[in-house]
Amino acid sequence: DCVWLGGFRGEIIRQSLNAGDAAATRSWQVSLDDNGIVNHLRVNERRQELLISNNDGHLRILNLSTLGIEEDLTLPWSINASATQGRVMACVGDGMEVLLYDLREEGGRPVMRLQ
């Protein structure tokens, strides 16, 4: 059990809730951009990943098993939130569209745009 936190300077922190956990707190710097604010964090337990939505226009996917960034998708605007349902991921932000991605596809290209 843990809590994930995002910061104003592109950092994320994982805080363990288990007493006696030797690695209770761990932090990452996911963005060095001046506009790298972490807007939203979402754990996808089924896929064992953390979706990191940033103000710098990047959606980063952290593998919870390896604790490494698996994907870094670039969008043309700030990303306010992201979510997955099955094999589909939706990204919403400062743009007028919602972008849908097929998680089976590699390369980070949206498969549908909703307006």
DRENTORKOL-3810 file (N, C-alpha, C; in nm, 4 decimals):
REM DRENTORKOL-3810
@n.u->0.0834; n.v->-0.1180; n.w->0.0000; ca.u->0.0000; ca.v->0.0000; ca.w->0.0000; c.u->0.0879; c.v->0.1244; c.w->0.0000
@n.u->0.0521; n.v->0.2202; n.w->-0.0849; ca.u->0.1311; ca.v->0.3430; ca.w->-0.0922; c.u->0.0451; c.v->0.4585; c.w->-0.1410
@n.u->0.0996; n.v->0.5783; n.w->-0.1267; ca.u->0.0377; ca.v->0.7011; ca.w->-0.1752; c.u->0.1352; c.v->0.7628; c.w->-0.2746
@n.u->0.0829; n.v->0.8113; n.w->-0.3862; ca.u->0.1636; ca.v->0.8797; ca.w->-0.4874; c.u->0.1313; c.v->1.0283; c.w->-0.4831
@n.u->0.2339; n.v->1.1122; n.w->-0.4921; ca.u->0.2184; ca.v->1.2575; ca.w->-0.4897; c.u->0.2931; c.v->1.3177; c.w->-0.6079
@n.u->0.2382; n.v->1.4249; n.w->-0.6636; ca.u->0.3043; ca.v->1.4981; ca.w->-0.7710; c.u->0.3303; c.v->1.6410; c.w->-0.7287
@n.u->0.4343; n.v->1.7014; n.w->-0.7875; ca.u->0.4727; ca.v->1.8352; ca.w->-0.7450; c.u->0.4740; c.v->1.9381; c.w->-0.8565
@n.u->0.5082; n.v->2.0604; n.w->-0.8181; ca.u->0.5099; ca.v->2.1741; ca.w->-0.9103; c.u->0.6335; c.v->2.1776; c.w->-0.9988
@n.u->0.7346; n.v->2.0995; n.w->-0.9671; ca.u->0.8601; ca.v->2.1032; ca.w->-1.0427; c.u->0.8871; c.v->1.9720; c.w->-1.1164
@n.u->0.7818; n.v->1.8978; n.w->-1.1494; ca.u->0.7973; ca.v->1.7753; ca.w->-1.2260; c.u->0.8404; c.v->1.6545; c.w->-1.1458
@n.u->0.8226; n.v->1.6601; n.w->-1.0142; ca.u->0.8635; ca.v->1.5471; ca.w->-0.9320; c.u->0.7422; c.v->1.4644; c.w->-0.8897
@n.u->0.7663; n.v->1.3340; n.w->-0.8691; ca.u->0.6652; ca.v->1.2467; ca.w->-0.8095; c.u->0.7298; c.v->1.1769; c.w->-0.6902
@n.u->0.6469; n.v->1.1447; n.w->-0.5933; ca.u->0.6943; ca.v->1.0800; ca.w->-0.4710; c.u->0.6026; c.v->0.9633; c.w->-0.4402
@n.u->0.6633; n.v->0.8510; n.w->-0.4041; ca.u->0.5867; ca.v->0.7345; ca.w->-0.3574; c.u->0.6146; c.v->0.7186; c.w->-0.2086
@n.u->0.5084; n.v->0.7198; n.w->-0.1281; ca.u->0.5209; ca.v->0.7023; ca.w->0.0167; c.u->0.4518; c.v->0.5724; c.w->0.0559
@n.u->0.5282; n.v->0.4794; n.w->0.1087; ca.u->0.4727; ca.v->0.3526; ca.w->0.1548; c.u->0.3913; c.v->0.3757; c.w->0.2818
@n.u->0.2829; n.v->0.3013; n.w->0.2958; ca.u->0.1994; ca.v->0.3081; ca.w->0.4147; c.u->0.2269; c.v->0.1911; c.w->0.5090
@n.u->0.3198; n.v->0.1040; n.w->0.4702; ca.u->0.3529; ca.v->-0.0129; ca.w->0.5514; c.u->0.4608; c.v->0.0216; c.w->0.6528
@n.u->0.4345; n.v->-0.0044; n.w->0.7774; ca.u->0.5319; ca.v->0.0208; ca.w->0.8838; c.u->0.6531; c.v->-0.0687; c.w->0.8628
@n.u->0.7709; n.v->-0.0122; n.w->0.8802; ca.u->0.8937; ca.v->-0.0890; ca.w->0.8675; c.u->0.9423; c.v->-0.1091; c.w->0.7256
@n.u->0.8784; n.v->-0.0476; n.w->0.6290; ca.u->0.9214; ca.v->-0.0589; ca.w->0.4889; c.u->1.0542; c.v->0.0147; c.w->0.4725
@n.u->1.1595; n.v->-0.0585; n.w->0.4333; ca.u->1.2937; ca.v->0.0003; ca.w->0.4199; c.u->1.2972; c.v->0.1075; c.w->0.3104
@n.u->1.2164; n.v->0.0901; n.w->0.2072; ca.u->1.2115; ca.v->0.1875; ca.w->0.0979; c.u->1.0817; c.v->0.2676; c.w->0.1086
@n.u->1.0556; n.v->0.3226; n.w->0.2269; ca.u->0.9276; ca.v->0.3885; ca.w->0.2549; c.u->0.8993; c.v->0.5055; c.w->0.1624
@n.u->1.0009; n.v->0.5840; n.w->0.1321; ca.u->0.9812; ca.v->0.7001; ca.w->0.0461; c.u->1.0791; c.v->0.6939; c.w->-0.0701
@n.u->1.0271; n.v->0.7173; n.w->-0.1881; ca.u->1.1123; ca.v->0.7231; ca.w->-0.3067; c.u->1.0620; c.v->0.8365; c.w->-0.3935
@n.u->1.1533; n.v->0.9096; n.w->-0.4592; ca.u->1.1117; ca.v->1.0202; ca.w->-0.5457; c.u->1.1792; c.v->1.0093; c.w->-0.6815
@n.u->1.1128; n.v->1.0667; n.w->-0.7822; ca.u->1.1617; ca.v->1.0705; ca.w->-0.9191; c.u->1.1458; c.v->1.2117; c.w->-0.9715
@n.u->1.2310; n.v->1.2508; n.w->-1.0624; ca.u->1.2163; ca.v->1.3757; ca.w->-1.1375; c.u->1.1738; c.v->1.3346; c.w->-1.2774
@n.u->1.0470; n.v->1.3566; n.w->-1.3119; ca.u->0.9977; ca.v->1.3122; ca.w->-1.4423; c.u->1.0011; c.v->1.4220; c.w->-1.5469
@n.u->1.0139; n.v->1.5475; n.w->-1.5036; ca.u->1.0218; ca.v->1.6594; ca.w->-1.5975; c.u->1.1163; c.v->1.7656; c.w->-1.5428
@n.u->1.1996; n.v->1.8181; n.w->-1.6326; ca.u->1.2881; ca.v->1.9291; ca.w->-1.5965; c.u->1.2379; c.v->2.0604; c.w->-1.6551
@n.u->1.1258; n.v->2.0539; n.w->-1.7263; ca.u->1.0666; ca.v->2.1717; ca.w->-1.7896; c.u->1.0159; c.v->2.2689; c.w->-1.6824
@n.u->1.0286; n.v->2.3989; n.w->-1.7083; ca.u->0.9754; ca.v->2.4997; ca.w->-1.6158; c.u->0.8249; c.v->2.4849; c.w->-1.5962
@n.u->0.7583; n.v->2.4260; n.w->-1.6952; ca.u->0.6142; ca.v->2.4059; ca.w->-1.6916; c.u->0.5807; c.v->2.2584; c.w->-1.6653
@n.u->0.6639; n.v->2.1888; n.w->-1.5893; ca.u->0.6503; ca.v->2.0449; ca.w->-1.5695; c.u->0.5606; c.v->2.0031; c.w->-1.4552
@n.u->0.4687; n.v->2.0875; n.w->-1.4140; ca.u->0.3789; ca.v->2.0559; ca.w->-1.3024; c.u->0.3094; c.v->1.9214; c.w->-1.3271
@n.u->0.3044; n.v->1.8382; n.w->-1.2243; ca.u->0.2297; ca.v->1.7123; ca.w->-1.2319; c.u->0.0839; c.v->1.7436; c.w->-1.2000
@n.u->-0.0022; n.v->1.7324; n.w->-1.3014; ca.u->-0.1440; ca.v->1.7663; ca.w->-1.2855; c.u->-0.2275; c.v->1.6520; c.w->-1.2288
@n.u->-0.1905; n.v->1.5282; n.w->-1.2646; ca.u->-0.2766; ca.v->1.4155; ca.w->-1.2286; c.u->-0.1941; c.v->1.2875; c.w->-1.2264
@n.u->-0.2197; n.v->1.2028; n.w->-1.1278; ca.u->-0.1588; ca.v->1.0700; ca.w->-1.1183; c.u->-0.2711; c.v->0.9676; c.w->-1.1094
@n.u->-0.2590; n.v->0.8589; n.w->-1.1850; ca.u->-0.3617; ca.v->0.7549; ca.w->-1.1798; c.u->-0.2939; c.v->0.6185; c.w->-1.1840
@n.u->-0.3218; n.v->0.5368; n.w->-1.0835; ca.u->-0.2682; ca.v->0.4012; ca.w->-1.0793; c.u->-0.3610; c.v->0.3088; c.w->-1.1568
@n.u->-0.3028; n.v->0.2325; n.w->-1.2483; ca.u->-0.3755; ca.v->0.1275; ca.w->-1.3187; c.u->-0.3232; c.v->-0.0040; c.w->-1.2624
@n.u->-0.3955; n.v->-0.0584; n.w->-1.1642; ca.u->-0.3490; ca.v->-0.1790; ca.w->-1.0955; c.u->-0.3459; c.v->-0.3002; c.w->-1.1871
@n.u->-0.4403; n.v->-0.3103; n.w->-1.2764; ca.u->-0.4459; ca.v->-0.4245; ca.w->-1.3679; c.u->-0.3222; c.v->-0.4320; c.w->-1.4554
@n.u->-0.2777; n.v->-0.3169; n.w->-1.5049; ca.u->-0.1592; ca.v->-0.3134; ca.w->-1.5926; c.u->-0.0309; c.v->-0.2833; c.w->-1.5141
@n.u->-0.0427; n.v->-0.2619; n.w->-1.3824; ca.u->0.0718; ca.v->-0.2328; ca.w->-1.2965; c.u->0.1522; c.v->-0.1133; c.w->-1.3478
@n.u->0.0800; n.v->-0.0003; n.w->-1.3657; ca.u->0.1462; ca.v->0.1207; ca.w->-1.4121; c.u->0.0830; c.v->0.2439; c.w->-1.3493
@n.u->0.1606; n.v->0.3513; n.w->-1.3525; ca.u->0.1160; ca.v->0.4812; ca.w->-1.3029; c.u->0.1145; c.v->0.5775; c.w->-1.4209
@n.u->-0.0012; n.v->0.6390; n.w->-1.4475; ca.u->-0.0132; ca.v->0.7405; ca.w->-1.5525; c.u->0.0179; c.v->0.8754; c.w->-1.4903
@n.u->0.1125; n.v->0.9478; n.w->-1.5494; ca.u->0.1569; ca.v->1.0771; ca.w->-1.4973; c.u->0.1235; c.v->1.1835; c.w->-1.6010
@n.u->0.0253; n.v->1.2681; n.w->-1.5708; ca.u->-0.0178; ca.v->1.3746; ca.w->-1.6618; c.u->0.0507; c.v->1.5050; c.w->-1.6216
@n.u->0.1250; n.v->1.5629; n.w->-1.7158; ca.u->0.2042; ca.v->1.6821; ca.w->-1.6853; c.u->0.1598; c.v->1.8040; c.w->-1.7648
@n.u->0.1891; n.v->1.9187; n.w->-1.7078; ca.u->0.1601; ca.v->2.0468; ca.w->-1.7709; c.u->0.2529; c.v->2.0741; c.w->-1.8894
@n.u->0.3647; n.v->2.0022; n.w->-1.8991; ca.u->0.4589; ca.v->2.0225; ca.w->-2.0096; c.u->0.4172; c.v->1.9503; c.w->-2.1369
@n.u->0.2955; n.v->1.8930; n.w->-2.1387; ca.u->0.2437; ca.v->1.8274; ca.w->-2.2584; c.u->0.2857; c.v->1.6823; c.w->-2.2718
@n.u->0.3362; n.v->1.6230; n.w->-2.1660; ca.u->0.3788; ca.v->1.4832; ca.w->-2.1701; c.u->0.2906; c.v->1.3982; c.w->-2.0803
@n.u->0.2592; n.v->1.2794; n.w->-2.1293; ca.u->0.1977; ca.v->1.1757; ca.w->-2.0486; c.u->0.3027; c.v->1.0667; c.w->-2.0353
@n.u->0.3465; n.v->1.0446; n.w->-1.9129; ca.u->0.4485; ca.v->0.9442; ca.w->-1.8879; c.u->0.3836; c.v->0.8246; c.w->-1.8186
@n.u->0.4281; n.v->0.7058; n.w->-1.8546; ca.u->0.3763; ca.v->0.5833; ca.w->-1.7956; c.u->0.4899; c.v->0.5158; c.w->-1.7204
@n.u->0.4735; n.v->0.5058; n.w->-1.5880; ca.u->0.5728; ca.v->0.4447; ca.w->-1.5004; c.u->0.5322; c.v->0.3006; c.w->-1.4728
@n.u->0.6207; n.v->0.2066; n.w->-1.5023; ca.u->0.5976; ca.v->0.0659; ca.w->-1.4736; c.u->0.6143; c.v->0.0460; c.w->-1.3230
@n.u->0.5115; n.v->-0.0018; n.w->-1.2547; ca.u->0.5174; ca.v->-0.0168; ca.w->-1.1096; c.u->0.6010; c.v->-0.1364; c.w->-1.0655
@n.u->0.6305; n.v->-0.2279; n.w->-1.1564; ca.u->0.7156; ca.v->-0.3413; ca.w->-1.1217; c.u->0.8632; c.v->-0.3036; c.w->-1.1262
@n.u->0.9022; n.v->-0.2307; n.w->-1.2317; ca.u->1.0432; ca.v->-0.1935; ca.w->-1.2495; c.u->1.0727; c.v->-0.0530; c.w->-1.1976
@n.u->0.9666; n.v->0.0271; n.w->-1.1754; ca.u->0.9757; ca.v->0.1677; ca.w->-1.1338; c.u->1.0534; c.v->0.2516; c.w->-1.2355
@n.u->1.0401; n.v->0.2143; n.w->-1.3616; ca.u->1.1008; ca.v->0.2907; ca.w->-1.4709; c.u->0.9940; c.v->0.3446; c.w->-1.5645
@n.u->1.0245; n.v->0.4552; n.w->-1.6325; ca.u->0.9314; ca.v->0.5131; ca.w->-1.7300; c.u->0.9288; c.v->0.4234; c.w->-1.8532
@n.u->0.8099; n.v->0.3706; n.w->-1.8856; ca.u->0.7917; ca.v->0.2823; ca.w->-2.0005; c.u->0.7630; c.v->0.3587; c.w->-2.1278
@n.u->0.6818; n.v->0.4628; n.w->-2.1150; ca.u->0.6408; ca.v->0.5419; ca.w->-2.2319; c.u->0.6392; c.v->0.6877; c.w->-2.1950
@n.u->0.6619; n.v->0.7710; n.w->-2.2962; ca.u->0.6561; ca.v->0.9165; ca.w->-2.2799; c.u->0.5876; c.v->0.9711; c.w->-2.4044
@n.u->0.4572; n.v->0.9956; n.w->-2.3930; ca.u->0.3787; ca.v->1.0463; ca.w->-2.5052; c.u->0.3761; c.v->1.1983; c.w->-2.5004
@n.u->0.3940; n.v->1.2624; n.w->-2.6154; ca.u->0.3915; ca.v->1.4086; ca.w->-2.6240; c.u->0.2631; c.v->1.4527; c.w->-2.6915
@n.u->0.1917; n.v->1.5424; n.w->-2.6262; ca.u->0.0702; ca.v->1.6002; ca.w->-2.6820; c.u->0.0928; c.v->1.7487; c.w->-2.7071
@n.u->0.0100; n.v->1.8108; n.w->-2.7916; ca.u->0.0315; ca.v->1.9519; ca.w->-2.8252; c.u->-0.0179; c.v->2.0499; c.w->-2.7184
@n.u->-0.0597; n.v->2.0011; n.w->-2.6025; ca.u->-0.1083; ca.v->2.0886; ca.w->-2.4969; c.u->-0.0830; c.v->2.0236; c.w->-2.3611
@n.u->-0.1067; n.v->2.0997; n.w->-2.2562; ca.u->-0.0942; ca.v->2.0472; ca.w->-2.1200; c.u->-0.1951; c.v->1.9358; c.w->-2.0985
@n.u->-0.1541; n.v->1.8327; n.w->-2.0257; ca.u->-0.2426; ca.v->1.7190; ca.w->-1.9984; c.u->-0.2932; c.v->1.7325; c.w->-1.8554
@n.u->-0.4249; n.v->1.7431; n.w->-1.8434; ca.u->-0.4849; ca.v->1.7622; ca.w->-1.7117; c.u->-0.5201; c.v->1.6314; c.w->-1.6429
@n.u->-0.5523; n.v->1.5284; n.w->-1.7207; ca.u->-0.5880; ca.v->1.3990; ca.w->-1.6619; c.u->-0.5816; c.v->1.2916; c.w->-1.7695
@n.u->-0.5663; n.v->1.1686; n.w->-1.7245; ca.u->-0.5675; ca.v->1.0532; ca.w->-1.8144; c.u->-0.6270; c.v->0.9353; c.w->-1.7388
@n.u->-0.6843; n.v->0.8420; n.w->-1.8143; ca.u->-0.7454; ca.v->0.7246; ca.w->-1.7530; c.u->-0.7455; c.v->0.6113; c.w->-1.8541
@n.u->-0.7505; n.v->0.4894; n.w->-1.8033; ca.u->-0.7576; ca.v->0.3728; ca.w->-1.8908; c.u->-0.8830; c.v->0.2925; c.w->-1.8594
@n.u->-0.9326; n.v->0.2273; n.w->-1.9616; ca.u->-1.0421; ca.v->0.1325; ca.w->-1.9482; c.u->-1.0121; c.v->0.0207; c.w->-2.0478
@n.u->-0.9765; n.v->-0.0951; n.w->-1.9949; ca.u->-0.9392; ca.v->-0.2048; ca.w->-2.0842; c.u->-0.8165; c.v->-0.1671; c.w->-2.1641
@n.u->-0.8281; n.v->-0.1724; n.w->-2.2965; ca.u->-0.7139; ca.v->-0.1423; ca.w->-2.3835; c.u->-0.7131; c.v->0.0026; c.w->-2.4335
@n.u->-0.8052; n.v->0.0854; n.w->-2.3838; ca.u->-0.8168; ca.v->0.2239; ca.w->-2.4295; c.u->-0.7715; c.v->0.3201; c.w->-2.3200
@n.u->-0.6924; n.v->0.4199; n.w->-2.3606; ca.u->-0.6508; ca.v->0.5253; ca.w->-2.2686; c.u->-0.7018; c.v->0.6580; c.w->-2.3240
@n.u->-0.7594; n.v->0.7407; n.w->-2.2372; ca.u->-0.8079; ca.v->0.8732; ca.w->-2.2754; c.u->-0.7208; c.v->0.9793; c.w->-2.2089
@n.u->-0.6879; n.v->1.0846; n.w->-2.2853; ca.u->-0.6109; ca.v->1.1980; ca.w->-2.2336; c.u->-0.6890; c.v->1.3255; c.w->-2.2598
@n.u->-0.7076; n.v->1.4054; n.w->-2.1548; ca.u->-0.7745; ca.v->1.5339; ca.w->-2.1680; c.u->-0.6814; c.v->1.6417; c.w->-2.1156
@n.u->-0.6923; n.v->1.7589; n.w->-2.1765; ca.u->-0.6042; ca.v->1.8667; ca.w->-2.1343; c.u->-0.6577; c.v->2.0020; c.w->-2.1726
@n.u->-0.5665; n.v->2.0932; n.w->-2.2032; ca.u->-0.6032; ca.v->2.2303; ca.w->-2.2367; c.u->-0.6564; c.v->2.2446; c.w->-2.3786
@n.u->-0.6505; n.v->2.1397; n.w->-2.4588; ca.u->-0.7027; ca.v->2.1438; ca.w->-2.5951; c.u->-0.8523; c.v->2.1197; c.w->-2.5970
@n.u->-0.9101; n.v->2.1284; n.w->-2.7146; ca.u->-1.0544; ca.v->2.1108; ca.w->-2.7308; c.u->-1.0909; c.v->1.9659; c.w->-2.7600
@n.u->-0.9938; n.v->1.8759; n.w->-2.7607; ca.u->-1.0173; ca.v->1.7372; ca.w->-2.7962; c.u->-0.9820; c.v->1.6447; c.w->-2.6801
@n.u->-1.0430; n.v->1.5281; n.w->-2.6833; ca.u->-1.0017; ca.v->1.4159; ca.w->-2.5985; c.u->-0.9339; c.v->1.3177; c.w->-2.6922
@n.u->-0.8126; n.v->1.2764; n.w->-2.6590; ca.u->-0.7398; ca.v->1.1820; ca.w->-2.7426; c.u->-0.7515; c.v->1.0431; c.w->-2.6837
@n.u->-0.7848; n.v->0.9452; n.w->-2.7690; ca.u->-0.7954; ca.v->0.8061; ca.w->-2.7279; c.u->-0.6811; c.v->0.7272; c.w->-2.7905
@n.u->-0.6166; n.v->0.6458; n.w->-2.7097; ca.u->-0.5041; ca.v->0.5631; ca.w->-2.7540; c.u->-0.5395; c.v->0.4169; c.w->-2.7352
@n.u->-0.4938; n.v->0.3325; n.w->-2.8281; ca.u->-0.5045; ca.v->0.1880; ca.w->-2.8147; c.u->-0.3762; c.v->0.1421; c.w->-2.7470
@n.u->-0.3864; n.v->0.0887; n.w->-2.6266; ca.u->-0.2686; ca.v->0.0520; ca.w->-2.5484; c.u->-0.1927; c.v->-0.0667; c.w->-2.6070
@n.u->-0.2516; n.v->-0.1350; n.w->-2.7048; ca.u->-0.1798; ca.v->-0.2444; ca.w->-2.7709; c.u->-0.0820; c.v->-0.1913; c.w->-2.8743
@n.u->-0.1027; n.v->-0.0677; n.w->-2.9189; ca.u->-0.0177; ca.v->-0.0068; ca.w->-3.0209; c.u->0.1014; c.v->0.0623; c.w->-2.9559
@n.u->0.2156; n.v->0.0555; n.w->-3.0182; ca.u->0.3343; ca.v->0.1264; ca.w->-2.9705; c.u->0.3516; c.v->0.2515; c.w->-3.0543
@n.u->0.4203; n.v->0.3492; n.w->-3.0017; ca.u->0.4507; ca.v->0.4683; ca.w->-3.0791; c.u->0.3744; c.v->0.5918; c.w->-3.0367
@n.u->0.2722; n.v->0.5774; n.w->-2.9566; ca.u->0.2055; ca.v->0.6933; ca.w->-2.9012; c.u->0.1218; c.v->0.7758; c.w->-2.9969
@n.u->0.0597; n.v->0.7130; n.w->-3.0951; ca.u->-0.0292; ca.v->0.7866; ca.w->-3.1845; c.u->-0.1743; c.v->0.7640; c.w->-3.1433
@n.u->-0.2511; n.v->0.8715; n.w->-3.1349; ca.u->-0.3931; ca.v->0.8526; ca.w->-3.0978; c.u->-0.4668; c.v->0.7796; c.w->-3.2076
@n.u->-0.5619; n.v->0.6942; n.w->-3.1677; ca.u->-0.6427; ca.v->0.6211; ca.w->-3.2649; c.u->-0.7754; c.v->0.6901; c.w->-3.2904
@n.u->-0.8117; n.v->0.7864; n.w->-3.2030; ca.u->-0.9362; ca.v->0.8602; ca.w->-3.2219; c.u->-0.9276; c.v->0.9931; c.w->-3.1482
@n.u->-0.9898; n.v->1.0944; n.w->-3.2079; ca.u->-1.0002; ca.v->1.2256; ca.w->-3.1455; c.u->-1.1474; c.v->1.2593; c.w->-3.1291
@n.u->-1.1851; n.v->1.2960; n.w->-3.0074; ca.u->-1.3240; ca.v->1.3336; ca.w->-2.9797; c.u->-1.3285; c.v->1.4834; c.w->-2.9523
@n.u->-1.4295; n.v->1.5499; n.w->-3.0101; ca.u->-1.4446; ca.v->1.6927; ca.w->-2.9862; c.u->-1.5751; c.v->1.7235; c.w->-2.9192
END
